[in-house]
Amino acid sequence: TEEEQIKVYIRIRPLRNGFSKKCLKIIDRGGVAFQKDGKVHQFYFDDVFPENASQQNVFESACLPIVNDVLKGNNGSLFVYGQTGTGKTYTMGTL
């Protein structure tokens, strides 16, 4: 069922300084695009969280369904992946 499938979300982190350049553009819900070597590349995910997404919004969309399933006795897993310093710990918080 849809509830049991693997879902992939991305969160675009805010730029760190004035030297950074925004490279991803959200094109629709779940879609992002970037340009390289004159070509536009598009990728689609279950959802894309923009730079200004709140912790609450990320939690409710990506994590809460898993938490609710675990509380019902089902197995659940949340795998967070990304380059060092991109905000994984910030996004997931600490226990």
C-alpha positions as a printed Julia matrix, in Angstrom:
95×3 Matrix{Float64}:
  0.0    0.0     0.0
  1.03   3.62   -0.3
  1.58   3.88    3.44
  4.16   1.07    3.29
  6.28   2.36    0.44
  9.59   4.12    0.86
  9.2    7.87    0.6
 11.91  10.36   -0.23
 11.86  13.96    0.94
 14.44  16.68    0.54
 14.93  19.84    2.54
 16.74  22.71    0.9
 18.95  24.38    3.43
 19.26  28.16    3.56
 22.37  29.65    1.99
 25.14  30.26    4.51
 26.68  33.48    3.24
 26.63  36.03    0.49
 29.06  33.97   -1.57
 26.71  31.02   -1.99
 24.54  30.75   -5.05
 21.11  29.15   -5.1
 21.31  26.16   -7.43
 17.98  24.37   -6.91
 14.62  25.69   -7.98
 11.38  24.15   -6.76
  9.25  23.62   -9.86
  6.18  22.08   -8.23
  5.26  19.98   -5.22
  7.97  17.37   -5.1
  9.92  18.63   -8.09
 13.23  20.45   -8.23
 15.39  21.57  -11.12
 18.95  22.75  -11.54
 21.02  23.81  -14.5
 24.42  22.39  -15.36
 26.4   22.8   -18.56
 23.46  24.55  -20.19
 21.05  21.67  -19.52
 18.15  21.71  -17.08
 17.89  18.59  -14.91
 14.65  17.79  -13.06
 14.12  15.4   -10.18
 10.94  14.44   -8.34
 10.51  13.39   -4.72
  7.54  12.75   -2.46
  7.93  16.3    -1.18
 10.43  19.14   -1.18
 10.79  21.45    1.8
 11.99  24.95    0.87
 14.56  26.99    2.79
 11.86  28.57    4.96
 10.1   25.31    5.94
  9.44  25.12    9.66
 10.55  22.23   11.84
  6.87  21.6    12.57
  6.04  21.3     8.87
  8.91  18.87    8.22
  7.96  16.76   11.24
  4.26  16.61   10.4
  4.83  15.7     6.75
  7.79  13.34    6.9
  7.99  11.97   10.44
  4.59  11.96   12.1
  3.11   9.22    9.88
  6.02   6.95   10.87
  5.63   7.8    14.57
  1.9    7.05   14.4
  2.54   3.68   12.72
  5.12   2.73   15.35
  2.67   3.63   18.12
  0.17   1.25   16.46
  2.72  -1.56   16.73
  4.14  -1.46   13.22
  7.8   -1.2    12.31
  9.12   2.16   11.24
 12.41   3.63   10.15
 13.59   7.1     9.33
 16.88   7.26    7.44
 18.47  10.7     7.16
 21.23  11.18    4.62
 23.23  14.15    3.46
 26.58  15.84    3.23
 28.31  16.84    6.46
 27.14  20.23    7.7
 23.9   20.34    5.73
 21.54  20.29    8.73
 20.57  16.65    9.32
 20.95  16.86   13.08
 19.18  20.23   13.14
 16.3   18.87   11.08
 15.91  15.66   13.1
 16.61  17.22   16.49
 17.92  15.28   19.44
 16.36  13.04   22.05
